[in-house]
């Protein structure tokens, strides 16, 4: 058997403990995860059987037992999301129920739980000295045991194990089908006339996509959201409609039909919540986050969602006028919105994506924008490491040095789209920072930029620039972590807190001094003209009602799915779309021209990623984000003084303490929602 400690970098024979991706076979991931689980259980069983009074070493052993398991799992999920194949998909479906059973074996073990209870008692009696990080880890570990059902009776615990294994299987299957369905659902187009309005880069990509599929003509491939970026450019209304209908029709037919999975997931989650003593699954999820209750979630979400609908209705009026001028008597449809919004913006501000994209090449935005902001704030610098291989040929590695020149972390960038990659953009951790084990963090940054043609850069829309800054905010949360325990490191925080640092990082995309450096014409090197920058700044809130409305609809849809009593859930797959419609109407947010950012049949966040009943997290985190942006504005903006404080009290802390207490130490108060409401004109 291969030495998995060596292959996955635990012997420190690779830079930063990076897994040896070029030497790891697909089956090695499966075998390494299984070996990691077996070794972990041996260690934990030994801990549970120990009858000596527990000491601080119990916490250290708890963390140490996880090392091979965590390293293998992190590497596997990184590859699964970024560059899957049929074997990786099969391994995912095979291992997911095993992983769920493994976690249940640990957290439903009363003898192991008793050891931590004994340590808590000894700490309270003064027999064991625990500092703040130790005490927090102990308290959260005990809480996690309770949330996972350690106090259940035998029959309930058995049923919970069955549910968790089945949920894991269903989520893995959903993830595979969504990627497959998105690839299959691409729109084939025969003539250039049907692509009128697309830029040269987009047409070249469509032609290349057709060639890759051994088709003639052109293929418009989908991104993961309901609205497709090309809808903003396509002048042919029939093509727009066809592209939109292909997008929303995903996951509802043939071999990629996910609807049976959704119905089963919902019922199993509801049953799980009931076993654990919660009214519904959404209540169970909220209890584990900062929001604590669904009453808190819905109070804020309903308020802002309904206010956003008022704003988006106003935004629709000039778009309808433009459509009427082109096609008298026609009604504004979802496939029209982006096209006429882009035209309205161009007429009002003389600015659209095709105008600014030549000034936004990926490499320059990354180095002169994203990296430059991090350097200005935190004193860190980034150095390309050509000697380090990533998990795909598209990866490039940067070593991160701290202000004093010491090595701090490694970040891998994987910027380009491919059929084997899930849609959207995200960050993962390959190695979690830990003072206990002396390990520096290794994180990834995954985007879906079009791969450039030879001799040309990958040009970005402004939304893609914002996304890159956002995902790098997650990276910074991992890169700048400074905690003892790996399980508390970096982005290992409550789901409704984790988006906060990434959303804050978006503000630096708008920093004038940075735009002057990273917005450079890819051919001439000329900076973006001052009047264009001014226009861009003036357009900052244009279309904000649309963006808010589609996101809030998705958040409400997620909550309704996970709060609805089982008796009121659909019983037939053909009832899912009608349930969606009724949920949005009842919530007061239905607006035909603006559908949810994700429809249920491709809403990976809530069915296969850790955002089930938690998609509201983006809004909850934005309360802290808006409050923090106000603090930066009040205290000098981009600079070391502000950056170092944010790093010290937020980014470095991970979940080594109560995250809201960390926020209060940073800000001096709880976050004030008024800044969020002002941001979206919702006051």
C-alpha positions as CSV (number, residue, x, y, z in Angstrom):
1,X,0.0,0.0,0.0
2,X,1.3,3.5,-0.8
3,X,2.6,5.7,2.0
4,X,-0.3,8.1,2.3
5,X,1.5,10.3,4.8
6,X,4.0,10.9,2.1
7,X,1.6,11.3,-0.8
8,X,-0.5,13.8,1.1
9,X,2.4,15.8,2.4
10,X,2.1,15.0,6.1
11,X,5.8,14.0,6.2
12,X,6.6,17.6,5.2
13,X,8.6,16.4,2.1
14,X,6.8,18.8,-0.1
15,X,6.6,22.6,0.2
16,X,4.0,23.6,2.8
17,X,2.9,19.9,3.0
18,X,1.1,20.2,-0.3
19,X,-0.3,16.8,-1.5
20,X,1.7,15.2,-4.4
21,X,-1.2,15.6,-6.8
22,X,0.8,14.3,-9.8
23,X,1.5,11.1,-8.0
24,X,-1.9,10.4,-6.5
25,X,-4.3,8.2,-8.4
26,X,-8.1,8.5,-8.2
27,X,-8.3,5.4,-6.1
28,X,-5.6,6.6,-3.7
29,X,-8.0,9.3,-2.5
30,X,-10.5,6.5,-1.6
31,X,-8.0,4.4,0.1
32,X,-6.3,7.3,2.0
33,X,-9.7,8.5,3.3
34,X,-10.5,5.0,4.5
35,X,-7.1,4.6,6.1
36,X,-7.6,8.0,7.7
37,X,-10.9,7.0,9.1
38,X,-9.6,3.7,10.5
39,X,-6.6,5.3,12.2
40,X,-8.8,8.1,13.6
41,X,-11.2,5.6,15.2
42,X,-8.4,3.6,16.7
43,X,-7.0,6.7,18.3
44,X,-10.5,7.9,19.5
45,X,-11.4,4.5,20.9
46,X,-8.2,4.5,22.9
47,X,-9.1,7.9,24.2
48,X,-12.6,6.8,25.2
49,X,-11.3,3.7,27.0
50,X,-8.7,5.6,29.0
51,X,-9.8,5.7,32.7
52,X,-7.2,8.1,33.9
53,X,-8.3,11.7,34.8
54,X,-8.3,13.7,31.5
55,X,-5.8,16.5,30.9
56,X,-5.2,19.1,28.2
57,X,-3.6,16.2,26.2
58,X,-7.1,15.0,25.5
59,X,-7.7,18.0,23.2
60,X,-4.4,17.6,21.5
61,X,-5.0,13.9,20.9
62,X,-8.5,14.7,19.5
63,X,-7.0,17.0,16.9
64,X,-4.1,14.7,16.1
65,X,-6.4,11.8,15.4
66,X,-7.8,13.7,12.4
67,X,-4.6,14.5,10.5
68,X,-4.5,12.0,7.6
69,X,-8.2,11.9,7.4
70,X,-8.5,15.6,7.1
71,X,-5.6,16.0,4.6
72,X,-7.0,13.3,2.3
73,X,-10.6,14.6,2.5
74,X,-9.5,18.2,1.7
75,X,-7.5,17.1,-1.3
76,X,-10.3,14.9,-2.6
77,X,-13.0,17.6,-2.3
78,X,-10.7,20.2,-3.9
79,X,-10.2,17.9,-6.9
80,X,-13.9,16.8,-7.0
81,X,-15.1,20.3,-7.4
82,X,-12.4,21.5,-9.7
83,X,-11.6,18.6,-12.1
84,X,-13.9,15.7,-11.7
85,X,-14.2,12.6,-13.8
86,X,-16.5,9.5,-13.8
87,X,-14.2,7.7,-11.3
88,X,-14.0,10.7,-8.9
89,X,-17.8,11.0,-9.1
90,X,-18.2,7.3,-8.3
91,X,-15.8,7.6,-5.4
92,X,-17.8,10.5,-4.1
93,X,-21.0,8.5,-4.1
94,X,-19.2,5.5,-2.6
95,X,-17.4,7.3,0.2
96,X,-20.0,9.9,1.2
97,X,-22.2,7.5,3.2
98,X,-19.0,6.0,4.7
99,X,-18.0,9.5,5.8
100,X,-21.4,10.2,7.4
101,X,-21.3,6.8,9.2
102,X,-17.8,7.6,10.4
103,X,-18.9,11.0,11.9
104,X,-21.8,9.3,13.6
105,X,-19.6,6.6,15.1
106,X,-17.6,9.4,16.7
107,X,-20.3,11.8,17.8
108,X,-22.8,9.1,19.0
109,X,-20.1,7.5,21.3
110,X,-21.2,8.2,24.9
111,X,-17.9,7.0,26.3
112,X,-15.9,9.5,24.2
113,X,-18.3,12.3,25.1
114,X,-17.9,11.4,28.8
115,X,-14.2,12.0,28.5
116,X,-14.8,15.5,27.4
117,X,-17.4,16.0,30.1
118,X,-14.8,14.9,32.7
119,X,-12.3,17.3,31.3
120,X,-14.8,20.1,31.6
121,X,-15.5,19.1,35.2
122,X,-11.8,19.1,36.1
123,X,-11.3,22.5,34.5
124,X,-14.2,24.0,36.4
125,X,-12.8,22.5,39.6
126,X,-9.4,24.0,38.9
127,X,-7.6,20.7,38.4
128,X,-6.8,21.4,34.8
129,X,-5.6,24.8,33.5
130,X,-7.2,25.7,30.1
131,X,-6.5,28.9,28.3
132,X,-9.2,30.6,26.1
133,X,-8.5,28.6,23.0
134,X,-8.5,25.3,24.9
135,X,-11.7,26.2,26.8
136,X,-13.4,27.2,23.6
137,X,-12.4,24.0,21.8
138,X,-13.7,22.0,24.7
139,X,-17.0,23.8,24.9
140,X,-17.6,23.6,21.2
141,X,-16.7,19.9,21.0
142,X,-19.2,19.2,23.8
143,X,-21.9,21.3,22.0
144,X,-21.2,19.4,18.7
145,X,-21.7,16.1,20.5
146,X,-25.0,17.2,21.8
147,X,-26.1,18.7,18.4
148,X,-25.2,15.4,16.7
149,X,-27.4,13.4,19.0
150,X,-25.1,11.8,21.6
151,X,-28.0,11.8,24.1
152,X,-30.4,9.8,21.9
153,X,-31.7,6.4,22.8
154,X,-30.5,3.4,20.9
155,X,-33.4,3.2,18.4
156,X,-33.3,6.9,17.6
157,X,-29.5,6.9,17.2
158,X,-29.8,3.9,14.8
159,X,-32.3,5.7,12.7
160,X,-30.2,8.9,12.7
161,X,-27.2,6.9,11.4
162,X,-29.4,5.6,8.6
163,X,-30.6,9.0,7.7
164,X,-27.2,10.6,7.7
165,X,-25.8,7.9,5.4
166,X,-28.6,8.3,3.0
167,X,-28.4,12.1,3.0
168,X,-24.7,11.9,2.2
169,X,-25.4,9.5,-0.8
170,X,-28.2,11.8,-2.1
171,X,-26.1,15.0,-1.8
172,X,-23.2,13.3,-3.7
173,X,-25.5,12.1,-6.4
174,X,-27.1,15.6,-6.7
175,X,-23.6,17.2,-7.1
176,X,-22.6,14.8,-9.9
177,X,-25.9,15.2,-11.8
178,X,-25.9,19.0,-11.6
179,X,-22.4,19.2,-13.3
180,X,-23.5,16.6,-15.8
181,X,-26.8,18.3,-16.4
182,X,-25.2,21.7,-16.9
183,X,-22.8,20.3,-19.5
184,X,-25.6,18.6,-21.4
185,X,-27.9,21.6,-21.3
186,X,-25.7,23.8,-23.4
187,X,-27.4,25.6,-26.3
188,X,-26.4,24.7,-29.8
189,X,-26.6,27.6,-32.4
190,X,-26.2,27.2,-36.1
191,X,-25.5,30.7,-37.4
192,X,-23.6,33.8,-36.5
193,X,-26.7,35.9,-36.9
194,X,-28.2,34.1,-33.9
195,X,-25.2,35.3,-31.9
196,X,-25.6,39.0,-32.8
197,X,-24.2,41.2,-30.0
198,X,-21.6,38.8,-28.6
199,X,-18.0,39.9,-28.6
200,X,-15.2,38.3,-30.4
201,X,-14.0,36.4,-27.3
202,X,-17.5,35.0,-26.6
203,X,-18.0,33.9,-30.2
204,X,-14.5,32.2,-30.3
205,X,-15.4,30.4,-27.0
206,X,-18.7,29.3,-28.5
207,X,-17.0,27.9,-31.6
208,X,-14.4,26.1,-29.5
209,X,-17.1,24.6,-27.3
210,X,-18.8,23.2,-30.5
211,X,-15.6,21.8,-31.7
212,X,-14.9,20.2,-28.4
213,X,-18.3,18.5,-28.7
214,X,-17.6,17.5,-32.3
215,X,-20.5,19.7,-33.5
216,X,-20.8,22.3,-36.2
217,X,-21.8,25.9,-35.5
218,X,-21.6,27.2,-32.0
219,X,-22.4,26.1,-28.5
220,X,-23.3,28.4,-25.6
221,X,-22.3,26.7,-22.4
222,X,-24.1,27.4,-19.1
223,X,-22.9,28.9,-15.9
224,X,-24.4,27.7,-12.6
225,X,-26.9,30.5,-12.0
226,X,-30.3,31.0,-13.5
227,X,-29.3,34.1,-15.5
228,X,-26.6,33.6,-18.0
229,X,-24.0,36.3,-18.6
230,X,-24.5,36.2,-22.4
231,X,-28.1,37.3,-22.0
232,X,-26.7,40.8,-21.5
233,X,-25.2,40.9,-25.0
234,X,-27.4,38.7,-27.2
235,X,-29.5,40.9,-29.5
236,X,-31.5,38.0,-30.9
237,X,-34.5,37.6,-28.7
238,X,-35.2,34.0,-29.8
239,X,-31.6,33.1,-28.9
240,X,-32.0,34.8,-25.5
241,X,-35.2,32.9,-24.8
242,X,-33.8,29.6,-25.8
243,X,-30.7,30.1,-23.6
244,X,-32.8,31.1,-20.6
245,X,-35.1,28.1,-21.0
246,X,-32.2,25.7,-21.3
247,X,-30.9,27.2,-18.1
248,X,-34.0,26.9,-16.0
249,X,-34.9,23.5,-17.5
250,X,-31.8,21.8,-16.1
251,X,-32.3,18.8,-13.8
252,X,-35.9,18.0,-14.8
253,X,-35.6,15.2,-17.3
254,X,-33.7,12.2,-18.4
255,X,-30.7,10.8,-16.6
256,X,-29.9,14.1,-15.0
257,X,-33.4,14.6,-13.3
258,X,-32.7,15.5,-9.7
259,X,-36.3,16.0,-8.6
260,X,-36.6,12.6,-6.9
261,X,-33.5,13.4,-4.9
262,X,-34.9,16.7,-3.8
263,X,-38.1,15.1,-2.5
264,X,-36.2,12.4,-0.5
265,X,-33.6,14.9,0.8
266,X,-36.4,17.1,2.2
267,X,-38.1,14.3,4.0
268,X,-35.0,12.9,5.5
269,X,-33.8,16.3,6.7
270,X,-37.2,16.9,8.4
271,X,-37.1,13.6,10.1
272,X,-33.5,14.2,11.3
273,X,-34.5,17.6,12.7
274,X,-37.4,16.0,14.6
275,X,-35.2,13.2,16.0
276,X,-32.8,15.9,17.3
277,X,-35.6,17.9,18.9
278,X,-36.1,20.7,16.4
279,X,-39.3,22.0,14.8
280,X,-37.8,21.7,11.3
281,X,-34.5,21.4,9.6
282,X,-34.1,25.2,9.2
283,X,-34.3,25.6,13.0
284,X,-31.6,22.9,13.5
285,X,-29.3,24.8,11.1
286,X,-30.0,28.3,12.5
287,X,-29.2,27.0,16.0
288,X,-25.7,26.1,14.9
289,X,-24.9,29.6,13.5
290,X,-24.9,33.2,14.6
291,X,-28.6,33.7,13.9
292,X,-29.6,31.1,16.4
293,X,-33.3,31.0,15.4
294,X,-35.3,31.0,12.2
295,X,-37.4,33.8,13.7
296,X,-34.3,36.0,13.6
297,X,-33.5,34.8,10.1
298,X,-37.0,35.4,8.7
299,X,-37.5,38.7,10.4
300,X,-34.5,40.2,8.5
301,X,-34.9,38.3,5.3
302,X,-38.6,39.0,4.8
303,X,-38.0,42.7,5.5
304,X,-35.2,43.2,3.0
305,X,-36.6,40.8,0.4
306,X,-40.0,42.6,0.2
307,X,-38.2,46.0,0.1
308,X,-36.0,44.8,-2.7
309,X,-39.0,43.8,-4.7
310,X,-40.2,47.5,-4.6
311,X,-36.8,48.6,-5.9
312,X,-36.6,46.0,-8.7
313,X,-40.1,46.9,-9.8
314,X,-38.9,50.4,-10.3
315,X,-35.9,49.2,-12.2
316,X,-38.2,47.3,-14.6
317,X,-40.0,50.4,-15.9
318,X,-37.2,51.8,-18.1
319,X,-36.4,48.3,-19.4
320,X,-40.0,47.7,-20.4
321,X,-39.9,51.1,-22.2
322,X,-36.9,50.0,-24.2
323,X,-38.5,46.7,-25.1
324,X,-41.7,48.4,-26.1
325,X,-39.7,50.7,-28.4
326,X,-38.2,47.6,-30.1
327,X,-41.2,45.3,-30.0
328,X,-44.5,47.1,-29.3
329,X,-46.9,45.1,-27.3
330,X,-44.3,42.7,-25.9
331,X,-43.9,42.1,-22.1
332,X,-40.6,42.2,-20.4
333,X,-39.4,38.6,-19.7
334,X,-36.6,37.1,-17.7
335,X,-34.5,36.6,-20.9
336,X,-34.9,40.3,-21.7
337,X,-33.8,41.8,-18.4
338,X,-30.1,41.6,-18.7
339,X,-30.0,42.7,-22.3
340,X,-32.1,45.8,-21.7
341,X,-30.5,46.5,-18.4
342,X,-27.1,46.6,-20.2
343,X,-28.6,48.9,-22.9
344,X,-30.1,51.2,-20.3
345,X,-26.8,51.4,-18.5
346,X,-25.0,52.1,-21.7
347,X,-27.4,54.9,-22.6
348,X,-27.4,56.4,-19.2
349,X,-23.7,56.0,-18.4
350,X,-22.1,55.2,-21.8
351,X,-20.6,52.1,-20.2
352,X,-21.2,48.4,-20.7
353,X,-19.2,45.2,-20.3
354,X,-17.9,45.3,-23.8
355,X,-16.5,48.8,-23.1
356,X,-14.6,47.9,-19.9
357,X,-13.5,44.3,-20.5
358,X,-10.4,45.2,-22.6
359,X,-9.1,47.0,-19.5
360,X,-9.7,44.1,-17.2
361,X,-7.3,41.2,-17.9
362,X,-7.3,38.5,-15.3
363,X,-3.5,38.5,-14.6
364,X,-3.4,42.3,-14.1
365,X,-6.5,42.4,-12.0
366,X,-5.0,39.6,-9.8
367,X,-1.6,41.1,-9.4
368,X,-2.2,44.8,-9.5
369,X,-5.6,44.7,-7.8
370,X,-6.3,41.7,-5.6
371,X,-2.7,41.2,-4.4
372,X,-2.0,44.9,-4.2
373,X,-4.9,45.4,-1.9
374,X,-3.7,42.6,0.4
375,X,-0.2,44.1,0.5
376,X,-1.5,47.6,1.3
377,X,-3.7,46.2,4.1
378,X,-1.6,43.5,5.7
379,X,1.9,44.0,4.4
380,X,2.0,40.5,2.8
381,X,3.5,39.8,-0.6
382,X,3.0,37.1,-3.3
383,X,5.7,35.3,-5.2
384,X,5.1,32.9,-8.0
385,X,6.4,29.4,-7.4
386,X,6.9,27.7,-10.8
387,X,8.5,24.7,-9.0
388,X,5.2,23.7,-7.3
389,X,2.5,21.7,-9.1
390,X,-1.2,22.0,-8.3
391,X,-4.0,19.7,-8.9
392,X,-4.5,20.7,-12.6
393,X,-2.2,22.1,-15.3
394,X,-4.1,25.4,-15.0
395,X,-3.0,25.9,-11.4
396,X,-0.3,28.4,-10.4
397,X,1.1,28.6,-6.9
398,X,2.1,31.7,-5.0
399,X,4.1,31.7,-1.8
400,X,2.8,34.4,0.6
401,X,5.4,36.2,2.7
402,X,4.5,38.3,5.8
403,X,5.7,41.9,6.2
404,X,8.9,40.7,8.0
405,X,9.8,38.4,5.0
406,X,8.9,35.2,6.8
407,X,7.0,32.5,4.9
408,X,3.3,32.7,5.8
409,X,1.2,30.5,3.4
410,X,0.7,29.1,-0.1
411,X,-2.2,29.9,-2.4
412,X,-3.1,28.0,-5.6
413,X,-5.1,29.8,-8.3
414,X,-7.2,27.7,-10.7
415,X,-8.8,30.4,-12.8
416,X,-10.2,28.8,-16.0
417,X,-13.5,27.1,-16.8
418,X,-13.7,23.5,-18.0
419,X,-16.4,20.9,-18.4
420,X,-15.0,18.9,-15.4
421,X,-15.3,21.9,-13.1
422,X,-18.4,23.0,-11.1
423,X,-19.8,26.4,-11.9
424,X,-19.2,29.6,-10.0
425,X,-16.2,30.5,-7.9
426,X,-15.0,29.2,-4.5
427,X,-12.1,28.7,-2.1
428,X,-10.9,25.5,-0.4
429,X,-8.3,24.7,2.2
430,X,-5.7,21.9,1.4
431,X,-3.7,22.4,4.6
432,X,-5.2,24.2,7.6
433,X,-3.1,26.4,9.7
434,X,-2.2,25.2,13.1
435,X,0.3,26.2,15.8
436,X,-0.3,22.9,17.5
437,X,1.3,21.0,14.6
438,X,3.4,23.9,13.2
439,X,1.6,23.9,9.9
440,X,1.2,26.9,7.5
441,X,-2.0,27.2,5.5
442,X,-2.5,26.2,1.8
443,X,-5.6,27.5,0.2
444,X,-7.1,27.5,-3.3
445,X,-8.9,30.1,-5.4
446,X,-11.2,28.7,-8.1
447,X,-12.9,30.8,-10.8
448,X,-14.5,30.0,-14.1
449,X,-12.9,32.6,-16.4
450,X,-12.9,31.7,-20.1
451,X,-9.5,30.1,-21.0
452,X,-7.8,32.7,-23.2
453,X,-6.8,32.0,-26.8
454,X,-3.1,31.9,-27.5
455,X,-1.5,35.3,-27.2
456,X,-4.6,36.9,-25.6
457,X,-5.5,37.3,-21.9
458,X,-8.7,36.2,-20.2
459,X,-10.8,39.4,-20.1
460,X,-13.2,40.0,-17.2
461,X,-16.6,41.5,-16.7
462,X,-16.9,43.9,-13.7
463,X,-19.0,41.2,-11.9
464,X,-16.1,38.8,-12.4
465,X,-13.7,41.3,-10.9
466,X,-15.9,41.6,-7.8
467,X,-16.1,37.8,-7.6
468,X,-12.3,37.5,-7.7
469,X,-12.0,40.0,-4.8
470,X,-14.7,38.2,-2.9
471,X,-13.2,34.7,-3.2
472,X,-9.8,36.1,-2.3
473,X,-11.4,37.4,0.9
474,X,-12.1,33.8,1.8
475,X,-8.4,33.0,0.9
476,X,-7.3,35.8,3.3
477,X,-9.4,34.3,6.1
478,X,-7.4,31.1,5.6
479,X,-4.0,32.6,4.8
480,X,-4.0,34.9,7.8
481,X,-5.3,32.4,10.4
482,X,-3.2,32.2,13.6
483,X,-4.8,29.6,15.9
484,X,-3.7,26.6,17.8
485,X,-6.1,24.0,16.7
486,X,-6.7,23.1,13.0
487,X,-10.4,22.4,13.5
488,X,-10.8,26.0,14.5
489,X,-8.7,27.5,11.8
490,X,-9.4,30.0,9.0
491,X,-12.9,29.6,7.4
492,X,-14.0,26.9,9.9
493,X,-16.6,29.2,11.3
494,X,-20.4,29.3,11.4
495,X,-21.9,29.4,7.9
496,X,-23.6,32.7,8.6
497,X,-20.2,34.3,9.5
498,X,-17.9,32.8,6.9
499,X,-19.1,35.1,4.1
500,X,-18.4,38.2,6.1
501,X,-14.6,38.6,5.4
502,X,-15.0,37.8,1.8
503,X,-17.8,40.3,1.3
504,X,-15.7,43.0,3.0
505,X,-12.8,42.3,0.6
506,X,-15.1,43.3,-2.3
507,X,-14.8,47.0,-1.4
508,X,-11.2,47.2,-2.5
509,X,-12.2,46.5,-6.1
510,X,-13.7,50.0,-6.1
511,X,-10.6,51.6,-4.6
512,X,-9.6,54.4,-7.1
513,X,-5.9,54.1,-6.4
514,X,-6.1,50.3,-7.2
515,X,-8.3,50.7,-10.3
516,X,-5.7,53.1,-11.7
517,X,-3.2,50.2,-11.5
518,X,-5.2,47.1,-12.5
519,X,-7.5,48.5,-15.1
520,X,-5.1,48.7,-18.0
521,X,-5.9,48.0,-21.7
522,X,-4.5,44.5,-22.5
523,X,-3.0,45.6,-25.8
524,X,-1.8,49.2,-25.2
525,X,-1.2,49.2,-21.4
526,X,-3.1,52.5,-21.2
527,X,-5.0,53.0,-18.0
528,X,-8.8,53.1,-18.0
529,X,-9.7,56.7,-18.8
530,X,-10.6,58.8,-15.8
531,X,-14.1,59.5,-17.2
532,X,-14.7,55.8,-17.6
533,X,-13.6,55.2,-14.0
534,X,-16.0,57.9,-12.8
535,X,-18.8,56.4,-14.9
536,X,-18.0,53.0,-13.4
537,X,-18.2,54.4,-9.9
538,X,-21.5,56.1,-10.8
539,X,-22.9,52.8,-11.9
540,X,-22.0,51.1,-8.7
541,X,-25.6,50.8,-7.5
542,X,-27.2,50.4,-11.0
543,X,-29.0,47.2,-11.1
544,X,-28.7,46.6,-7.4
545,X,-32.4,45.9,-7.0
546,X,-32.1,43.1,-9.5
547,X,-29.1,41.5,-7.8
548,X,-30.7,41.8,-4.4
549,X,-34.1,40.5,-5.5
550,X,-32.8,37.4,-7.2
551,X,-30.6,36.5,-4.2
552,X,-33.2,37.1,-1.6
553,X,-35.7,35.0,-3.5
554,X,-33.2,32.1,-3.5
555,X,-32.7,32.6,0.3
556,X,-36.4,32.6,0.9
557,X,-36.9,29.6,-1.3
558,X,-34.3,27.7,0.7
559,X,-36.0,28.6,4.0
560,X,-39.5,27.6,2.8
561,X,-38.3,24.3,1.6
562,X,-36.7,23.6,5.0
563,X,-39.4,25.0,7.2
564,X,-42.5,23.5,5.5
565,X,-44.1,20.6,7.4
566,X,-43.7,17.2,5.7
567,X,-47.4,16.9,5.1
568,X,-47.3,20.1,3.0
569,X,-44.3,19.2,0.8
570,X,-44.7,18.0,-2.7
571,X,-45.2,14.3,-3.1
572,X,-44.7,14.2,-6.9
573,X,-41.7,15.5,-8.8
574,X,-44.0,17.4,-11.1
575,X,-45.2,19.5,-8.2
576,X,-41.8,21.1,-7.5
577,X,-42.1,24.1,-9.8
578,X,-45.6,24.9,-8.6
579,X,-44.3,24.7,-5.0
580,X,-41.6,27.2,-5.9
581,X,-44.1,29.6,-7.4
582,X,-46.4,29.4,-4.4
583,X,-43.5,29.9,-2.0
584,X,-42.4,33.1,-3.7
585,X,-45.9,34.5,-4.0
586,X,-46.7,33.8,-0.4
587,X,-43.4,35.4,0.7
588,X,-44.3,38.5,-1.3
589,X,-41.3,38.4,-3.6
590,X,-42.6,36.8,-6.8
591,X,-41.8,39.0,-9.8
592,X,-41.9,37.3,-13.2
593,X,-39.1,39.1,-15.0
594,X,-36.7,38.3,-12.1
595,X,-36.5,34.7,-11.1
596,X,-34.5,33.4,-8.2
597,X,-30.7,33.3,-8.6
598,X,-31.0,29.5,-8.3
599,X,-34.0,27.4,-9.1
600,X,-34.4,24.2,-7.0
601,X,-33.2,21.7,-9.6
602,X,-29.7,23.3,-9.9
603,X,-29.5,24.9,-6.4
604,X,-26.3,23.0,-5.4
605,X,-25.8,25.2,-2.4
606,X,-28.8,23.8,-0.5
607,X,-28.8,20.2,-1.8
608,X,-25.1,19.2,-2.1
609,X,-23.0,21.9,-0.4
610,X,-23.0,23.0,3.2
611,X,-25.6,25.7,2.7
612,X,-28.8,23.7,3.2
613,X,-31.2,25.9,5.1
614,X,-28.3,28.4,5.3
615,X,-28.2,30.3,2.0
616,X,-29.4,33.2,4.1
617,X,-25.8,33.3,5.4
618,X,-24.9,35.8,2.6
619,X,-27.4,38.3,4.0
620,X,-26.5,37.7,7.6
621,X,-22.8,38.1,6.9
622,X,-23.6,41.2,4.9
623,X,-24.8,43.0,8.1
624,X,-21.3,42.7,9.5
625,X,-19.8,43.5,6.1
626,X,-21.7,46.7,5.7
627,X,-21.0,47.7,9.3
628,X,-17.3,47.0,8.7
629,X,-17.1,48.9,5.4
630,X,-18.5,51.9,7.3
631,X,-15.7,51.4,9.9
632,X,-13.0,51.3,7.2
633,X,-14.4,54.5,5.7
634,X,-14.4,56.2,9.1
635,X,-10.8,55.1,9.9
636,X,-8.8,55.8,6.8
637,X,-9.8,53.1,4.3
638,X,-7.1,51.1,2.6
639,X,-3.9,51.0,4.8
640,X,-1.9,49.0,7.3
641,X,-3.5,50.6,10.4
642,X,-7.0,49.5,9.4
643,X,-5.9,46.2,7.8
644,X,-3.8,45.1,10.8
645,X,-6.7,45.7,13.1
646,X,-9.1,43.6,10.9
647,X,-6.4,40.9,10.7
648,X,-5.8,40.8,14.4
649,X,-9.4,40.7,15.6
650,X,-11.2,38.9,12.7
651,X,-9.0,37.2,10.1
652,X,-6.5,35.6,12.4
653,X,-9.1,34.3,14.9
654,X,-10.8,31.6,12.8
655,X,-13.3,30.0,15.2
656,X,-10.9,29.9,18.2
657,X,-13.4,32.0,20.1
658,X,-17.0,33.2,19.8
659,X,-17.0,34.9,16.4
660,X,-19.4,37.6,17.5
661,X,-17.3,38.4,20.5
662,X,-14.3,38.7,18.1
663,X,-16.4,41.1,16.1
664,X,-17.3,43.2,19.1
665,X,-13.6,43.4,20.0
666,X,-12.8,44.6,16.5
667,X,-15.7,47.1,16.1
668,X,-16.4,48.0,19.8
669,X,-20.0,47.1,19.3
670,X,-22.4,44.7,17.7
671,X,-22.9,45.3,13.9
672,X,-25.6,47.9,13.2
673,X,-28.1,46.7,10.5
674,X,-28.7,50.3,9.4
675,X,-25.6,50.2,7.1
676,X,-27.0,47.2,5.2
677,X,-30.4,48.8,4.8
678,X,-28.7,52.1,3.6
679,X,-26.5,50.2,1.2
680,X,-29.5,48.7,-0.6
681,X,-31.8,51.7,-0.3
682,X,-34.0,49.7,2.0
683,X,-34.5,52.1,4.8
